[in-house]
Amino acid sequence: MTIQKLHLPDTGNSIALFSIAALIGGLGWGGNPALHFLALLYPFVYIHSRRRLDTLSAVFYYASSTWPIIPGAQSFFQTGHHLGKPIAIWIAITALGSLPWILFYHRRFLPLSAIAALLALALPPMGLVTVAHPLIATGLWFPGTRWFGLALPLILIAAHRRLETPLVFAVLILASLAVHARFARPIADPHIVVVNTKVGNGSGSGAQAAEHTLQQIALAHPNTLLIFPESVIPDWSAMHDARWASTFAQLNTQHTGILIGTTIPIPNTQANRNVLLSRGFTKHLSYVQRVPIPLGMWQLGESRRGFPLSLRFPAAIRVWNRRTGVLLCYEQMTFWPAVETMARGPEMLIAPSNLYWARNTSVPTIQHLAAQDWADLWAIPLYEAWNL
């Protein structure tokens, strides 16, 4: 039964839309795997708008889905009890996510309005900075379907006025059940080992001892590819290559490859790149994070300080002769970097993160759900490495 079928007055319809959108956002992106499927449903709520005021349901959806930004930013920026900056960031993210839904509203062409908003939030520049995109949850609804899974909700939105709400939801549910009946999540390769750490920001007096521990872990795993999380070593230099030289030689002999999350300086600037460094029994290459966290790492319009946007670098790499998709931390939450990576047809997905600053929030779980969505949608194994 649609909201229109209830013949609510305009005010009642608006209140209903706002309430449902807030529930979908808060529950769908609240970190509960059992409720994550709700995230896909917001566009189907939006198309019940009767007037432009109703499109403010998008504000409720994004505000409730992104509120963990407040405690996360509070910890990341170390603002203590001062919530001004975290709240300002939350408001900005909410406004960016909501804007296309409000601007593209047209009462006669509501399905097209919804599709236009979804596409605007998927493509650059919005697709680089906004989070909680409803279509990310298609991996949970339609695993293994790849592009068809992403397209099916758009097709059903476009056909909504012809099919009506009950039939649309019937198709969604039946299609999901049919897909799940045939889907089996790929088995992880036993020769690929994820190493989760708890080294904080990796700096300080214990940094060299932590490096020694990482070396010992790597040497204890012959014939293995080990994946270490983002920033497990804060920065990499020629000194580190020298300090690790004998370890790398042993790793090569015992056929052990390692992927290390670290940062490297950009010559002749004060900027750095966040990378996943490949060493040992692997080709010496790096995956470069294309989209660092806006404001926290990437200063918009700044290329000589911080961690600049790096879209020209590859979205996937080859590791042990396999096409490997990599989504480094924030990239797991944003639409465009993820879909660009999956378009390369990876055989596995690696998702390193440095989440020590968010350990007491729902951010790690939300990030895991998003990464798992992408891996399931393409039916490839997911390897996550966390520094908590």
Residue, then its C-alpha position, 0 to 999 in steps of 0.5 A: m500500500t503506497i502512501q498516496k493510497l492512504h490519502l493523507p493530507d499534504t502535511g501528513n504525507s510530509i511527516a510520514l516521508f520524513s519519518i520513514a526516511a529518517l528510519i531508513g537512514g538511521l537503521g540502514w546505515g546504523g551498523n546492524p547487518a540485519l537492517h542494512f538492506l533498508a538503505l536501498l529503499y530511500p529512492f522508493v520513499y522519495i518518489h512518493s513526494r507530492r511537493r518540493l517540501d517533501t524532498l526534504s526527506a533526503v535531509f532526514y535520510y542523510a542526517s540519520s545515516t551520517w550522524p556517526i561522523i560527529p563522534g568520529a570527527q571529534s576523535f579524528f580531529q581531537t576536538g575534545h568536548h568542542l563539537g563545532k567542527p564535527i557538527a559542521i562537517w556532519i551538516a555539510i555532508t548531509a547538505l551535499g547528499s540532500l541537494p540533488w534530491i531537492l534540486f531535481y524534483h519535478r512532480r510530473f517526472l518523479p522517477l526521473s528525478a530520483i534517477a537523476a539524483l542517484l546518478a549525480l551522487a554516483l558520478p564525480p564530483m559528488g561521488l567522490v565526497t558523499v557517502a550513504h549512497p542507497l545503491i551501495a546496498t545492492g550488493l546485499w540485495f542482489p549478490g553476484t549480479r554486478w551491473f544488472g544488480l545496480a541497474l535493477p533498482l533504477i529500472l524499477i524506479a523508472a517503471h514505478r508509475r506503471l507498476e505501482t508500489p506493491l508490484v515494485f516491492a514484490v519484484l524487488i523481494l522476489a528477485s532478491l530471493a531468487v538471486h540469494a538461492r543461487f549465490a554462494r559467497p566465494i571462499a577465501d584463499p588460505h594463502i592470503v592472510v589478513v593481519n589486523t593491528k592495534v598500533g594507533n597512529g603508528s608513531g612514537s617511541g614504539a614505532q620501530a618495535a611495531e615494525h619488528t613485530l610486523q617483520q616477525i609475523a611476515l617471516a612466520h608465514p611462508n608461501t603466503l600473501l599478507i595484508f597489513p592495514e592502512s598506515v600501519i607504518p606512518d611513513w615510508s622512506a629509503m631508511h625503511d627499505a634499508r632497515w627491511a632489506s634482509t627481511f625482504a630477501q628472506l620473504n622472497t626466498q620463502h615466497t611470502g609477499i606483503l602489502i603494507g599500508t603506509t604513506i610516501p612523500i610527493p617530491n618537491t612538495q609538502a604533500n604525501r600519498n597514502v599507499l599500499l606498498s607491495r614488497g617481498f615475493t611480489k612485484h614492487l609496486s604501490y596502490v595509491q589511494r585515489v580519494p583520501i578523507p576530505l578535510g581530514m586528509w584531502q584539502l579541496g583544491e590543494s595539491r601541495r599539502g596534505f594528501p591530494l586527490s589522485l584520480r589518475f592512478p590505477a583503480a586496480i593492481r595485479v598481485w600474484n598474477r591476479r587482478t586485484g581491486v583495492l579500496l583504501c579506507y574512505e574509498q569503501m564508503t564512496f560510490w565512484p571510486a568503488v564502482e571504478t575499481m569494480a569496473r576493472g573486473p577484479e578477482m578479489l577485493i582488498a580493503p585496508s583501513n586505519l580506524y583507531w580513531a573510530r574504534n568506539t563508533s559504528v564507523p568500522t562496522i558501517q565501512h565493513l558493510a559497504a566493502q562487503d556489499w561491493a565484494d558480494l555484488w561482484a561475487i569476489p572474496l573480500y580481504e579486510a585489514w584493520n588498524l584499530 
